[in-house]
């Protein structure tokens, strides 16, 4: 019997601000820059990459590149994207 495997897309489950915040919080806790960048990209896809790019003031293509696991976005870009995603980051002591 063959097992059918489908590709999992977390963007399909990020349908409200609480789910998005939880997903990004978990990503930030890893301290893995590539994973965090990719997670922000997943959220941007869930919300609509074109809209997020417009609100952040960058092209959609460059946002896709920057927010991939191989990307290295500038902090300013990340902050603009998080603002357009309605996400606030804060610092806490360890």
C-alpha positions in Angstrom: 0.0 0.0 0.0 1.4 3.4 -1.0 1.3 6.2 1.4 0.3 9.6 0.0 2.3 12.5 1.3 1.2 16.1 0.8 3.3 19.1 1.3 2.7 21.1 4.5 2.3 24.8 4.2 2.1 26.6 7.5 0.8 29.7 5.8 -2.5 28.0 5.4 -3.0 27.9 9.2 -1.9 31.5 10.0 -5.3 33.0 9.8 -5.4 35.4 12.7 -3.0 37.7 14.6 -2.7 35.3 17.6 -1.6 32.4 15.4 0.8 34.6 13.6 2.3 36.0 16.9 2.7 32.5 18.3 4.3 31.2 15.1 6.8 34.1 15.0 7.5 33.9 18.8 8.5 30.2 18.4 10.7 31.2 15.4 12.4 33.9 17.4 13.1 31.5 20.3 15.2 29.3 18.0 17.7 32.2 17.4 18.2 30.7 14.0 18.4 33.6 11.6 17.5 31.6 8.5 14.5 30.0 10.2 13.3 33.4 11.5 13.7 35.0 8.1 11.8 32.1 6.5 9.0 32.3 9.2 8.5 36.0 8.5 8.3 35.1 4.8 5.7 32.4 5.6 3.6 34.9 7.5 3.9 37.5 4.7 2.7 34.9 2.2 -0.2 34.1 4.5 -1.2 37.8 4.6 -0.5 38.5 1.0 3.1 39.2 -0.2 2.1 41.9 -2.6 0.2 43.9 0.0 3.0 43.4 2.6 5.7 44.5 0.1 3.7 47.7 -0.8 3.2 48.6 2.9 6.9 47.9 3.7 8.0 50.0 0.7 9.9 47.2 -1.1 9.4 45.2 -4.3 7.6 41.9 -4.0 10.5 40.1 -5.7 13.1 41.5 -3.3 10.9 40.7 -0.3 10.6 37.0 -1.5 14.4 36.9 -1.7 15.0 38.6 1.6 12.5 36.5 3.5 13.6 33.1 2.4 15.8 30.7 4.4 18.7 31.9 2.2 17.9 35.5 2.6 19.5 38.1 4.8 17.1 41.0 5.2 18.2 44.3 6.7 16.8 45.1 10.2 14.9 48.0 8.8 13.1 45.8 6.3 12.2 43.3 9.0 10.8 46.0 11.2 8.7 47.5 8.3 7.4 44.0 7.4 6.5 43.2 11.0 4.7 46.5 11.3 2.7 45.8 8.2 1.9 42.4 9.7 0.5 44.1 12.8 3.3 42.5 14.9 5.2 44.2 17.7 8.4 42.8 19.0 9.7 43.4 22.6 12.7 42.5 24.6 12.7 40.5 27.8 15.6 39.4 30.1 16.7 35.8 29.7 
